[in-house]
Every structure is written in C-alpha cells, then in structure tokens.
Amino acid sequence: MRARIRAGDRAAFADLYDEHARAVYNHALRLTGNWSEAEEAMSETFLAAWRTRDKVEPEGGSLKPWLLGIATHKAHNANRGLRRRLVFLARSPAPRPVEDFADETVGRIDDARRLVVVHEALHHLRRQDREVFALCVSAGLDYQQAAEALGVPVGTVRSRLSRARARLARISSGELDRTGAEPRGPRGEKESEAAFAAMFLQEETG
C-alpha cells in the first residue's frame, strides 16, 4: 500500500480513503466540535495526503497515523479560522430573523449538546494534550503511532496523555469547571455537564 500510494496509484488512494475517512472525520470532529469544520478538515486532510504522498516512508505499517497527523494540523487551522469568523460576526450587524425549523429531530439536538459539552471539556486542555488524547483515546492509536503522527518522542506522548486524563477526570468529577477553576453555579447543572464528560471518558477508555 505504501509503495502504491507513493507511486500515485489512484485506486490505492481510493482504498485508503475508504478505510480511514471515518476515523479522520471523527478525529477532526473531536478536535473542532463542529460537523462542518470536521468535514472540511477531512477533505483537506486527504487533499494534503495526495499532494504529499511522496513523503510517505517506504517501510512501515498502517498509514492511519500519517493521516491523523495531517488531520490534527487541519483541525487546528479550522479552529483558528472559526475564531476569526466569530470575531468578525461579533462586529457585524445582527442578521435578519429566519424561519424557525422546529421539526429538527430531538436526537440531533441532543447529540449537538453533548458534543459541545465534550468539546468544551477537551478545549480547556492544553492543545498538545488535547491532540494526544484525541489520537490515543478517541482514534485508538498506540503511543508509537501517536508519536509518529505528531512527530514527537513516545515519552512526550505518554506524559501528555497522562496529564490530559488527570485533568479530564477532575472535570468529570466536578472538581474543576471548564476553565480549570472550582465550579460555580447551580449544582444540578454542573453535575449534568460533568456526567456528559464522564460518559465520554467511559466510552472512549472502556
């Protein structure tokens, strides 16, 4: 597969896409917290992979770490772009009222709420810790593969993942709020948000 990708074999690249597109999308979604941003990051990941296919090492295992490394960079760029757009929109006049689509499914709304809560918890990790957590816990890479994806030593991956786990565990238990401070506000609301974060940890580490 590596030799075929390096040689520009389009059929091999299509197979690569079919095998890893979902993993790339899910990884980008964890890092951006936004479906459209994740789709864009996924598209840009495979475009960049095609353009830089000659950089694929001839020897090695799965190309998933390589793709997720690219996706991590694209998701980071997407987050930066989103922040710039939000600043612009904050300075713009309020938009006209639009039709209320009240028939959207409850499941979609609940998924979106859950994604926001989880993303907020992850977003208040250091960026490097968040990326390692997403690669190792969500995407299922081992330490060596995550190190390959990010271009860092294996020991760095271990320490970042340990730090991320400890901080998320404190958030999910209610010890810290999303900003890293002691939680304030209605206890029920904090417990509800903590439950969502705890559910994420249980799903991804169980």
C-alpha positions as CSV (number, residue, x, y, z in Angstrom):
1,M,0.0,0.0,0.0
2,R,2.8,2.5,0.9
3,A,4.5,1.8,-2.4
4,R,1.3,2.2,-4.4
5,I,0.5,5.5,-2.6
6,R,4.0,6.8,-3.2
7,A,3.6,5.9,-6.8
8,G,0.4,7.9,-7.2
9,D,-1.9,4.9,-7.6
10,R,-5.4,6.4,-7.6
11,A,-7.1,3.1,-6.9
12,A,-4.8,2.6,-3.8
13,F,-5.6,6.1,-2.6
14,A,-9.4,5.4,-3.0
15,D,-8.9,2.3,-0.9
16,L,-7.0,4.4,1.7
17,Y,-9.9,6.9,1.8
18,D,-12.5,4.1,2.2
19,E,-10.5,2.6,5.0
20,H,-9.7,5.7,7.0
21,A,-12.1,8.5,6.1
22,R,-14.4,7.8,9.1
23,A,-11.5,7.8,11.5
24,V,-10.2,11.0,10.1
25,Y,-13.6,12.7,10.3
26,N,-14.2,11.5,13.9
27,H,-10.8,12.8,14.9
28,A,-11.4,16.2,13.4
29,L,-14.8,16.3,15.0
30,R,-13.3,15.7,18.4
31,L,-10.9,18.5,17.9
32,T,-13.2,21.1,16.3
33,G,-16.5,20.2,17.9
34,N,-18.3,21.2,14.7
35,W,-19.6,18.9,12.0
36,S,-19.0,21.2,9.0
37,E,-15.5,22.1,10.2
38,A,-14.7,18.4,10.7
39,E,-15.9,17.6,7.1
40,E,-13.8,20.4,5.8
41,A,-10.8,19.2,7.8
42,M,-11.3,15.7,6.5
43,S,-11.4,16.8,2.9
44,E,-8.3,18.9,3.3
45,T,-6.5,16.0,5.0
46,F,-6.9,13.7,2.0
47,L,-6.1,16.5,-0.4
48,A,-2.9,17.2,1.5
49,A,-2.1,13.5,1.7
50,W,-2.4,13.2,-2.0
51,R,-0.2,16.2,-2.6
52,T,2.5,14.9,-0.2
53,R,2.3,11.2,-1.0
54,D,5.9,11.2,-2.0
55,K,6.8,11.8,1.7
56,V,5.3,8.5,2.8
57,E,8.0,6.3,4.2
58,P,8.5,3.1,2.1
59,E,8.5,0.9,5.1
60,G,6.0,0.7,7.9
61,G,2.6,-0.3,9.0
62,S,-0.8,1.4,8.7
63,L,-1.0,4.8,7.2
64,K,-3.6,5.8,9.7
65,P,-1.1,7.7,12.0
66,W,0.1,9.7,9.0
67,L,-3.4,10.7,8.0
68,L,-4.4,11.6,11.6
69,G,-1.2,13.7,12.0
70,I,-2.3,15.7,8.9
71,A,-5.9,15.9,10.3
72,T,-4.6,17.2,13.6
73,H,-2.9,20.1,11.8
74,K,-6.0,20.8,9.6
75,A,-8.3,20.8,12.7
76,H,-6.1,23.2,14.4
77,N,-6.2,25.5,11.4
78,A,-10.0,25.1,11.3
79,N,-10.3,26.2,14.9
80,R,-8.2,29.3,14.3
81,G,-10.3,30.1,11.2
82,L,-13.5,29.7,13.3
83,R,-12.3,32.1,15.9
84,R,-11.5,34.7,13.3
85,R,-15.0,34.3,11.8
86,L,-16.6,34.6,15.2
87,V,-14.7,37.9,15.9
88,F,-15.9,39.2,12.5
89,L,-19.5,38.2,13.2
90,A,-19.4,39.8,16.6
91,R,-18.6,43.1,15.0
92,S,-21.3,42.7,12.2
93,P,-24.9,43.8,12.4
94,A,-27.4,41.3,13.7
95,P,-28.8,39.1,10.9
96,R,-32.5,39.1,9.9
97,P,-34.8,36.7,11.7
98,V,-35.2,33.4,9.9
99,E,-37.8,30.7,9.8
100,D,-37.9,28.6,13.0
101,F,-37.3,25.0,11.9
102,A,-38.9,23.4,15.0
103,D,-39.2,20.0,13.4
104,E,-35.5,19.2,13.7
105,T,-35.1,15.8,15.5
106,V,-34.5,15.8,19.2
107,G,-31.7,13.3,18.8
108,R,-29.8,15.7,16.6
109,I,-30.1,18.5,19.2
110,D,-29.1,16.1,22.0
111,D,-26.1,15.0,20.0
112,A,-25.1,18.6,19.4
113,R,-25.4,19.5,23.0
114,R,-23.3,16.5,24.1
115,L,-20.7,17.3,21.5
116,V,-20.5,20.9,22.7
117,V,-20.0,19.8,26.4
118,V,-17.4,17.3,25.5
119,H,-15.6,19.7,23.2
120,E,-15.6,22.4,25.9
121,A,-14.0,20.0,28.3
122,L,-11.3,19.0,25.8
123,H,-10.8,22.6,24.7
124,H,-9.6,23.6,28.1
125,L,-6.8,21.1,28.0
126,R,-3.5,22.3,26.5
127,R,-3.7,22.0,22.8
128,Q,-0.9,19.4,22.7
129,D,-2.6,17.4,25.4
130,R,-5.9,17.5,23.7
131,E,-4.4,16.3,20.4
132,V,-2.6,13.4,22.1
133,F,-5.8,12.5,24.0
134,A,-7.8,12.5,20.7
135,L,-5.3,10.4,19.0
136,C,-4.8,7.8,21.7
137,V,-8.2,7.6,23.3
138,S,-10.6,8.5,20.5
139,A,-8.7,7.3,17.5
140,G,-7.2,4.3,19.2
141,L,-3.6,4.9,18.2
142,D,-0.9,3.4,20.4
143,Y,1.9,5.6,21.9
144,Q,4.3,4.9,19.0
145,Q,1.7,5.6,16.3
146,A,0.6,8.9,18.1
147,A,4.3,9.9,18.3
148,E,4.6,9.2,14.6
149,A,1.5,11.3,13.8
150,L,2.7,14.3,15.8
151,G,6.4,14.0,15.2
152,V,7.3,13.9,18.9
153,P,9.0,11.3,21.2
154,V,7.0,8.5,22.7
155,G,7.8,9.7,26.2
156,T,6.2,13.1,25.3
157,V,3.0,11.3,24.2
158,R,2.9,9.3,27.5
159,S,3.3,12.4,29.6
160,R,0.7,14.5,27.7
161,L,-1.8,11.7,27.8
162,S,-1.4,11.2,31.5
163,R,-1.8,14.9,32.1
164,A,-4.9,15.1,29.9
165,R,-6.5,12.1,31.6
166,A,-5.9,13.5,35.0
167,R,-7.4,16.9,34.1
168,L,-10.5,15.4,32.4
169,A,-11.1,13.1,35.3
170,R,-11.1,16.1,37.6
171,I,-13.6,18.0,35.3
172,S,-15.9,15.0,35.0
173,S,-15.9,14.5,38.8
174,G,-16.9,18.2,39.2
175,E,-13.6,19.2,41.0
176,L,-13.0,21.7,38.2
177,D,-15.2,23.6,35.8
178,R,-14.4,24.1,32.1
179,T,-12.0,26.9,32.9
180,G,-10.0,25.0,35.4
181,A,-11.5,26.8,38.4
182,E,-13.6,25.5,41.2
183,P,-17.2,25.0,39.9
184,R,-19.8,27.7,40.5
185,G,-23.5,28.0,39.6
186,P,-26.4,25.5,40.1
187,R,-25.1,22.2,41.4
188,G,-27.5,20.2,39.2
189,E,-26.3,21.9,36.0
190,K,-22.7,21.2,36.9
191,E,-23.4,17.6,37.7
192,S,-25.2,17.3,34.4
193,E,-22.3,18.7,32.4
194,A,-19.9,16.5,34.4
195,A,-22.0,13.5,33.6
196,F,-21.6,14.1,29.9
197,A,-17.9,14.4,30.2
198,A,-17.7,11.3,32.4
199,M,-19.8,9.4,29.8
200,F,-17.3,10.4,27.1
201,L,-14.4,9.1,29.2
202,Q,-16.2,5.8,29.9
203,E,-17.0,5.3,26.2
204,E,-13.5,6.1,25.0
205,T,-11.5,4.3,27.7
206,G,-13.8,1.3,28.4
